Amino acid sequence: MTWTILGGSIVQLPDGRRFDTETTKGANEFLEGISDNDFFSSKLKAISKTRTKKKKLRLTANDKDRIQKIHSTIESLSMNANPKLFRELIPYSDIRCWLDYVINDMKLMSKKKSWIKTGDLDELDNRVLRSILAMFRNHVVPVALAFEQGNNKFFYVLADLVKARKGNKGRGLPVPRVNSTITGIVVAAMETAVVKFDNPWSPEMLFKKFEATGLLEQFLRCMTVPADADPTACLMHILDSLQRCALFLSKKFKSGEPCGDTLKAIVEGKDGSLVAVPSAIHQRLKTIYSLVKVMDSSQLFKKRRGCKACDHCGKSDQDFQNSYMFCSRCKHTIVKGQIGHFIRTPVNHQQRTNHTQNSAPQW
């Protein structure tokens, strides 16, 4: 028998103990109290089964209320639980189950006529996106698994969600409250990968992955939407990092490339928000566009486009050995496609480590 949600943020274990997941103390004690390693999987599978039967649009009020409570609990746990404890106690299998669930849910969102027409989502779908934001903002493993799982499938689907709103020839974007959550998810994934991974990534490596999935160009479009709460400082920091990736810009932002054509359309007022674009964002995008045009006319950058680049330090190197993935600058060797590249895998992650006896997880 697994845990149950009593209402609000209160959850109950089979032995009758109750915890408030909106508090750090309650969230941590709840994670410690589960003995069967069933955190999310059984509840998410039950939701998926209900939606498969009822095609989601015909869910009853009770169904929607139950689903919202589960998403709310996952969100509050992600926000309030100690990251070290969260990483130590929740199995990868549960996080993968959660990722599969939100990927399928975003696919459903992208097909809804109301989304395509208005760019708005109902409260149920908003809960899903907010749970993703909470996971990515506070915890390493969900982000690492999102990059590992199915060749970045999560980020392909997130890009497709924004593109579905755009339409074939349109320029539609999400409404501000949904747009802020989507840009927040991308920002949280970047900050986690660059700062919190055991082997932190370079910004250029992240930009390459987002460009390959089509998410980078959609992220640029979403930046142009004015937000209720001003995120300009955070977005400007990302644009600063992008501007410093000169070789990447010269390759992927030139004319004829998706990111290059999108940036040009935004600067020329043919894409992006129909209302006033935040001035700082618009000015920085214009600066990057001007920089790309200068580099495109430079023979030096045309020659360097053929060079390989280290996925760890982000710098190109004529001596880069692609077969070994070795960079002569930072002396770092990378094995691609393994979660060990992002975080150190525990010795035996099926066994729950007693955190009271070990000061830190064995990663």
N, C-alpha and C positions, 0 to 999 in steps of 0.2 A: 504494500500500500504506500502511495506516494503522498507528498504534501498537498495541502488544499489552501485555497484563497478564501478567507472569510469575508473580506470586504475592505475597500480602500487599500491600504498598504499592509494590512495584517495577514500573516500567513500562519498556518498551523501544521505541525508535524504529526505523524501518526500517534506519537506518545502523548499528545495533548498540549505540548509546549507551543506558545504563540510568540511571534516576533513581528516587530514593526520594521519593514525593509526601508522605510524612509529615513531611518537613523543608521549611523555607522555601526553602533553597537548591535542593533537588531539584525542588520544585514550580515555582519560577520558571524554572529551566533547562529543565524539560520544556516549559513554555509557549513559551519562546523557541525551542526546538528544532523545533517542529512547523512544517513549511513549506507544508502544503497546506490550512491553515485547517479541517481536519477534527478538531475536538476531541471533541464528543459525538455529533454527528448520526448518523454511520454506525453506531455501536455501539448507540445507542438505537433506531434503525430496525430493527436486527437483533433486538434484544430484543422489540420490538413484533411483528415477524413471527413469532418463535417462540411468543409468547403467543397470537397469533391462531390459529395452527395447533393449539396444544395446550390452549387455553382456561385456561391458567395452573394450574388445579388438578391437571392431569395432567403437569406439568413433571417431567422426570427430575431426579435428584440432580445430574447434571452441568450441566443447564440452570440450576438454582437456584444452583449454585456460581458459574457464569459470570456470571449476573446480579448476584449479590451482590458479586462482585469489581468490576464496573463501577460499581455504586452506591458502593461503598467508595472507589474511586478518585476519583469525582466529589466525594464528601464531603471527602476529604483534600485535594484540590486547592483546594476552596472555603475550607477552614479555613486552609491554609498558604501559598497563593500571595499575593503582594503585591497588594492591591486595585487599585492604579493599573495594574499590569501586566496583571492579569486583565481590567480594564475596557478596556485599550488593545488587547489581542491577540485576545480571543475575540469573534467576530462575533455580532451580534444574532441572526442566523439560527440559530446553535447554541443560544443561550439560549431562543429561541422553541421550538425542537425539544424541548429539555429540559422546558419548561413544558407543552407539549402532552402529552408522555409522562407527567409526574407527574399532570396533570389526569385523564387516562384511567385511570391506576393508582388514584387515589383513588376514582374512580367504581366500579372493580372492588371495592375494599375495602368500600365502603358497601353492597354487595350480598351480601357473604359472610355466611353464617348465623352463623359463629363470632363475627364482629364484632358483629352485631346482638344476639346472645345474651349475650356475655361482655364486650364492649368491649375485647378484646385483639387484637393482631395478631401474625402470625408474624414471624420475623427478616427475611424478604425485604421485607415491607411496612414494617417499622420502618426498614429501611435507606433506603427511599424518603423517608419523613418526615424522617429525620435529614439527608438530603442537602438537602432543602428548607430546613431550619433553618440549615444551614451556609451555604447560598447567601444567604439573606435576612439573616443576621446580619453577613456580612462584605462584601457587594457591593451596589452601587447598582442596576446595570442589571437584574438579575433581579426586584427589587421593582418598579421602574418599569414593566417590561414586564408584570408580573403585573397591575398596575392598568390598564394600557392594553389588554391583550389581551382581546378579546371582551367588553367592558363588565364588567370585573372577574370574568370567568368563573372564574378560579382561586379567588377567595374565595367565590363561590357554591358551588362544589364542596366546598371545605373545610367550609363551614357544613352542607352536606347530609350530609357524612360524620359529623358529630357528631349531627345530627338522626336519622340512620338508627339510631344506637345508642339514642336516646331512645325511639323508637317513637311510635305515634299518641297513646296516652294515658299512656305511662310517663314515667319520669324517669331512665332509664339514662344513664350517663356512661362515658367511657373509663376503663380502669384507670390508676392513677397514672403509670406510666412513659410510657404513650402520651399521656395527658392533658398531661403536662409538655412533651412535644414539640409538641403542637398549640398550647398556650398560648404556648410559646416562639416558634413561627412567627409568630403574631399580634403578639407583643411586638417581635420582630425587624423585621417589616415596618413597624410604627409608628415604632420608633426610627430606622430607616433613612430613612423619609420625612420625619420631623421634623428630623433632625440632619444627614443625609448628602446629601440631594438638593441639587443646585446651587441650586434655588429651593425651599427647605424649605417643607413644608406646615404649616398650623396643626393642632393636635390636633383641633379641631372639624371641620375638613375631613375628616380621617381617620375620625372617629366617624360622620360622615354617610355615607361610602362603605361602611363596615362595616355600618351599620344597613340600608342599602339592599340589601345582599346577604344579610341575615339572619345575618351572622357575629357581630355585636355581642351579640345576645341569647344565642347559643351560647357566646360567650366569657365572658359573665357566669356562665353555668352552670358552665363548666369551671373558673372561678376558685375554686369552692367545694370542689374536690377536694383533699384534703391531698396534698402532694407529698413524695417521698423527700428531695429537696433543696429547702429552703425558698425559694420565689421571692416571698415576701410583699412585700418591699421594692419590687421591680420592679412588681408588680401594684398596690401601693398608690400608686405614682407615677402609674400610668395612671388609677386611680380619682380621684386628686387632680385630674388634668387634666379628667376627665369632669365632676367636680363643679363646676369653674369654667365649664363651657359651659352657662350657665343657660338661654339661649334654646333651645338644642338639647334640653336636658332637658325644658323646658316643652312642647316640641312632640312629641318622640318617646318620652318616658317617662310620658306621661299614661295614664290608664286607657283601655283599648281599643286601644292601640298594642302591637305585639309585644314591644318592649323593656320597656314599662311593665308589661305583664301578667306577663312573665317575672320582672322585679325583684320585683314584689309576691309572686309565688309563692315565690321564694327566701326573702324576708324572713319570710313566714308559715310556712316549713318545708314547703311543698308541692312544691318543686322543688329541684334542686341535689343535692349529695352526701348520701347516706344516713348517712354517718359524720360525725363532728364537723367542721364547717366552720371553717377558720382564724379565730380570734376577731377579729383585726384586719380581715380581709376582710369578715366578716359585719357588724361594727359600721359599717364605712364604707358598705356597701350599705344598711344601715338609715338612715344619715344622708342618703344621696342620696334614698332613698325618701321620707323625711320632708320633705326640701327640695322634691321634686316636688309633694307634696301641698299644701305652702304656696303654691307658685307657681301651682298649678292653681286655687286659690281667689282668686288676685290678679288684679284687673281689668287692672293694668298689663301683666302678661305675656300676658294674653289678647289685648290690643291689639297687642303687639309680635310675636305669632306670625305676623302677616301681612307683616312686614318681610322684605326680602331681606337676604342676608348675603354678605360678601366671602369667596370661597374661599381667599384668600391670608392675610389677617389674622384671619379668623374672626369679625369683628365685624359686627353688623347696622347698616344705614345706610339712612335714609329716602331718601337721594339716590342709592342704589345703582342704576346703570343696567344692567339685565339684558341689554339688547340688545348692549351693548358690554363687559359683564363688567368694569366699572371701579368701583373703590372710592375714594370721595372722602377716606377717612381715610389709607390707606397709598399711594394713587396707583399702584396696581398693576393692570395689565390682564392678563387671562388668556385664552388660547385653549385651550378645552377639547378633549379627545380626541386631543391630540398628545403624543408622547413628549417633545418639546421643553419641555413644561410641567414635566416632572419632572427631566430632565437635558438638558444641551446636546448636540445631535446632532453627531457628528464630521463634518468637512468631507467626507471620503470614507472611510466605515468599511469598505469592501471592501478597501482597501489597508492592509496592516499597517504601522504606523508603527515605525520603528526607534527604540526607546526609549533606545538609547545615544547617539543624536544629538539627541534632543529630550527636554528635562527633564520635560515633562508632555504628556499626550495633548491633542490639539487639540479640545476640547469647546466 
